[in-house]
């Protein structure tokens, strides 16, 4: 999770961190720290994706095919993970949080 503090994290780095978070949550009974760390990773990933979209829409970048593939994969995986969080840990990530996040994902897809 060290790269999460960097100002300019790449989509590739987000993907690696995302799968670390997903692994933490796949433990038979993850503790609160694992869940909170995973949520932080998902939030940072969402922030990076939003910044990427803003730059793309503002014509500041022209995404490569690899970036577009990573983007599509990230949006699909994020949707699944957010649904899982809302279902399994509603005290940390509510249904309302999930609905807002899912709406944002749909708008960017």
Secondary structure, 3 states (H helix, E strand, C coil): CHHHHCCCCCHHHHHHHHHHHHHHHCCCCCCHHHHHHHHHHHHHHHHHHHHHHHHHHCCCCCCCHHHHHHHHHHHHHHHHHHHHHHHHCCCCCCHHHHHHHHHHHHHHC
